[in-house]
């Protein structure tokens, strides 16, 4: 994820003359527990904040070998190196009435983390603090732009804020993390936007190859946030258990504010993906009538992505990402804040240019 972030920034830097500007938080956002409690339970946030230090304090004798990430054994490490921390247990079907996290860190990680792909690392807390600051800044810039005449320039460019976070977030739910995701940045961005009365109806459009299952679960019962996820059919691809077209939110007021658009393996831009994206944007603009938009930008839809091809894969490439951005930008309701949040994307030779093309397309820089 750190290389992906650098490659995206490098690709965007070539567009400086087209109106792309960079802004960096002056310091880490130490209030991330407070901010992310807008989307997550406080106990999980406290675990993420304290878990590495507690793992270190256990010492070699207190660490269960099963809780050590397998990669630690395949690399050259010093005797004093502390290994990445992963779960060895998991709860039954999550039910907080009959199950709880306990006090042992070895049990807590199994309660909150859903897989062994998302380890606790030494750098994690620091990176999450910076991610929090980046997302908060992106949301604030978007709100400020819509509140001033600079939101639309004289040549009709749109103002778009792009939070290039280190870690993706769309698989993280209210009380669990996994799938390389720790905190749900898109959900937090939506809640920050909703703190302003004029942005009471927020749409989240997830274009990652994998279903934004964490985001959908957070807003499952919330009629004020529309979640649309365009992804590979979970019958064939992670997260497997959710993301089906008939899963439309809780009964009642929120029954139509989750829209899963699963696409078959080996989908191309024309005609399948393009039609799904147009349908999604029509729902955002005409049906839900959103007054703010968050885009979860995953780039693992790219042809040959190293994660996606293990089971299926899509075949978007090249100018498809410019077209994706153009559709999102031109079909968005006029004058609303648009915040893009970085999610997945693992083909390092393509991820920077693809990200740059999408964002430039949304902003109408092309």
N, C-alpha and C positions, 0 to 999 in steps of 0.2 A: 504493500500500500504506500510505502514511503517513496518508492521509485515512481509509482503511478502519479502521485502528487507532483513530483518534480517534472515529469514529462509533460503533464498538462499545463503547468505554469510556463514551461519553455515554449510549448506550442502557442499559447496565448500571447506570449511576449512578442511574437512576430506580427501581431495585429495591433500593436500600440498606436500606429498611425490611423487605425480605423476607429479609434475611440475606446479601446480597451484600456482600463486603468486598474492598477493593483493597489490594494490597501491591506495592511497587515496590523493585527492587534498589537498594541504596545506591550501588553502583558497577558499572561494566562488568566483565564476567568475562574477565579477561585470560588465563585458562587455556583459552580456547575451542579452541586447537589440541589440547590434551590430551583435552578432553572429546569433541570431535567425531571424534577418531581412533577412538572406539568404533564409529563408523559409516562413516568415510571414510578414504581413503588419505592418508598424511601429505604426499605431494608436492602433491596438489590443495589441501590446507589451507594449505600454505606459499605456493602460488601466490595463493590468495585473500587471504592476509595481506599479501603484498608487491606485488601486481600494480599497484595504483594508483600507488604511489610509483615503481615502475619505468617505468610508462607516462609519468608526468610527466617523469621524468629523460631520456627519449628526446628531448624537445623537438620543436618543429614539424617540423624537418628529418628526424628519425628515425622519425616516425609515418607508417606507410603509410596513405594516404587511405582505402583499403578497410577499415581497422580502426576508422574513425570512424563512430559510430552515425548513421544518416541524419537523425535528429531534430536533430542539431547544426546542420545546414545550413538548417533551416526555422525557426530561432529567431534572435532578435537576440543576438549574442554579442560580447563584447569581444575584442580581438586577443589578449589574454593568457589567455582562457578555455581550459581543457583539456577536450577533448571526451570523451564516454563511449566506452569501449573495447569493441569486439566482434570476433569472429573473422572471418577471411577464408578459412580452410582447416579441414579436418577430416581425421581419420585414416580409413583404410579400416576395414572391420569391426574393432572394437576387439580387438586381440590384443597383449598386452604382451610376448609372446615375440618378435614381429617389428617392433613399433613402440614408440616412446617419445616423451616430450614434448619432448626437446631442451633447449637452454639459452636460446634466444631467446624473449622474452616474446611476440613476434608468433606464434611457433609454439606456445607453451604454451597460449595461450588457445584456439587451434583444437583442441588435444588434449583439453582439459578441458571446454570449453563446447560444447554441442551445437547452439546456434542463435545468431542475432543479436538475440534478444528479451530477452536477459538480460545487459545490459552491466555492465562494471566502472565504478563511479561513485566520486566523491570521498568520499561519505558511507558507502560500503558497509562498510568494515572496522569503523567505529564502530557502525553499526547491527547488524552481526552479533555484535559483542561484547555489546551490550545484549540481543539476542535470546537469546544463550547464557545470560546471567544470568537472564532471565525463565523460560526453560524449566527450568533447574536449580532455580529457586525453586519453580516449580509442582510439579515432581516431589517435591521435599522436603516441601512442604506436604501433598501427598496422602499420602505415606508417614507423616508425623507424625500426620495425622488418623486414619489407620487404626490407628495404634499407641496411640491414646488413646480415651477415652470420647466425645470430641467428634465422632468420625466419623459418628455418627448422633445427631441431636438428639432431644429429647423428643417433638417433633411429626413425627418420621420423615423429616425432610429428609436428603438424601444430601450428603456433602461432595464437591464437584467443584472441581478446580483447572483454571483456564483460562489458558493461556499466550497472550497476545495479542501475537504477534510482529509485527515490521514486515514481514518477508519470509516467504512460504510456503516449504515445503521438500520436498513429497512427490514432485516430479519429479527431485530430486537423488539420484544413485546413489552407489555406493562411490567411483567415480573420475571422475564427470562431473557437471556442473550445467547447468541450462537450464529453459525453461518458467517463467521468473520466479523460479525456486528456486535457491538457492546451497548451503544446508546443510540436511540432512534432520533437522528437529527431532523428528519423531515417532520416527525410528529412534534418535536419541540418547536420547530419553526412555525408550524401551523398554529400552535397554542400562543406563541409570541405575537403572531399577526392578529389573533382573535382578541388580544388584550386591547386592541383599538376597536372601538365600536363600529367603525366603517368597514371593518374586515371580518364580519361575523360569519361569513360563509366561505370556507377555504376548501379548495380542491387540491388534492395531491395526485399527481400523475406519475406513476412509476413505470419507467421504460427499461428497467433492468431485465436481463434475460430470465432471471429467477423471480418468482412471485414475491411481492412485498408483503409477506405474510405477517410480519410483526406490525407493520403500519396498519394493515387491515384489522388486525385483532385489537389494537389500541382504540380504534374508532368504530368498532363493531356495533356499538349501541348509540352512537352519536350522530344525530341527523344534521349537525351543523358542519360536518367535514365529509366531503365526498372523496373516497379513495378509489382510484382506477389503476389497475395493474395489468399491463400488457406483457405476457411472459410465455415461456414454453409450457405446454400442457403438463401439469404436475403428475399425470399418469405415467410420464416418462422421465421427469426431471425433478430435482430438488425444488421445493421442500416436500414434494410427494403427497402430503396429507391435506393440503389446502391450496386454494387458488382455482377451484373449479367454477364454471360459469354459473352454476345454480346456487353458489354461496353469496348471498346478496345483503348480508347484514342482519341484525336482529329484527325480529318481528315488531311491527309497529312503525313509529316515525322514521326509524333508521333502515327500514327494510329495502330501500332502493339506493342507499348511499354507499354501498360497496359494489363495485363493478369489476369482476375478473374477466379478462379477455384472453383466455389460454389459446395459444396458437400451436400448430403441429410442429414436430421436429423438422428441421431443415427449411424453415420458412425463409423466404426472400422478401426484399422490400416491396417489389411489385409482384402481384397486387395485394398480397395478404396483409403484410405488416402495415402498409400505407393505409389500407381501408380500415384496419382496426384503429389506427391512430386518429384518422378523421372522425370515426364514430365516437371515440373517446372525447375528442375536443368538442364535438357537437353536444355531447352530454354536459360537459363542463360549462359551455357557453349558453346553450339554449334551454336545457332542462334544469340543471342545478342553479344556473345563473350565478356562478362564483364571483366574489369580489376580491379574491386573492388566489394565487396559484403557486404551489410548490411542486417542483419537478425533481423526482428522484432519478438522477441520471446514471444508469448503469450502462456500461459499454461492452459487456460480455455478449451482446447480440452480434458482435463483429465476426465475420467469417473466419473460422479457424481459431477462435478464442480457446486458450489452453485449458480452461475449466469446463466450458460448455461442451466441447467436442468429446469429452469422456463418455457422455451418454447420448447426446443428440446434437445440439448446436443449431444456430441460425446462420444466415448467409448475407447479412447486411455488410456493406463496405463502401469505401470511397464517398462519392457524392450523396449516398443515401442519408448520411448524417446531416448534410446541409439541408436536404429536403425535410428531414425530421424536424429540425429546428425551425424552418420556414413555416411548416404547418402549425407547430405549437404557437409560434409568434403571431401569425396572421389570424389564427382562429381563436386566440385568447380574447376574452372580453376587453374592450378598450379601456385603457387607463388604469388597469389593476396592477398591484405589485407582483412581480414574478421573481421567485427565489429558486435557484437551481442548487441542489445538494448532490455532491458526488457519492455514488454508490460503488458498484463493482466494475470490472473490466480488467482482464488479465493478459491480453495480448499486447505486450509492452511496445512492440513495433508500430502499433496502430492507435493505442489508447489516447495519446496526446492530440493527434490531429483530429480524431473523431470527436473528442470533447470540445475542442476549439470550434469545429464546424457546427455542432449542435448549438452552442451558445451564440455564435455569430449569426446563425440562422434565426434564432429566437429574437435577437436584437436587431435583425434586418441590416446586418453589416455586409452581407453578401450582395 
